[in-house]
């Protein structure tokens, strides 16, 4: 399967399969402590996450991290792979629209920093989750970064997610 198909498969799978990694906040007092920031690097991509995010081996993603409150998934999509599949994408907005369309998400993309983000909610096995996805252009590739949490925690975590998007560099 080429990388272009993998990103859309990954996005769909992240919605339904990986949410078991999310759990509600712990009663442990350490849950209220601010974790130290750690910069993670993949190819020329850098993102800062709290030290409470633990990496998991998920071969369908470029990276996959989970904490007690949320997950963070990253996927790189080479523009040459997209072009080789016969799809023409002229800008980041078209890429975001294509990702949303292929994963059944109806949302409005919002310009943020050097990219776009969009949000959505989904019920998985009787539990409500909220998601935020950020797409950015790295020149030769697009990156899709997603966070997910329990819906009741999302409002509290959204600023943190945005700060992670702010930390992205190439």
Order of alpha helices (4+ residues) and beta strands (2+ residues): alpha-beta-beta-beta-beta-beta-alpha-alpha-beta-beta-beta-beta-alpha
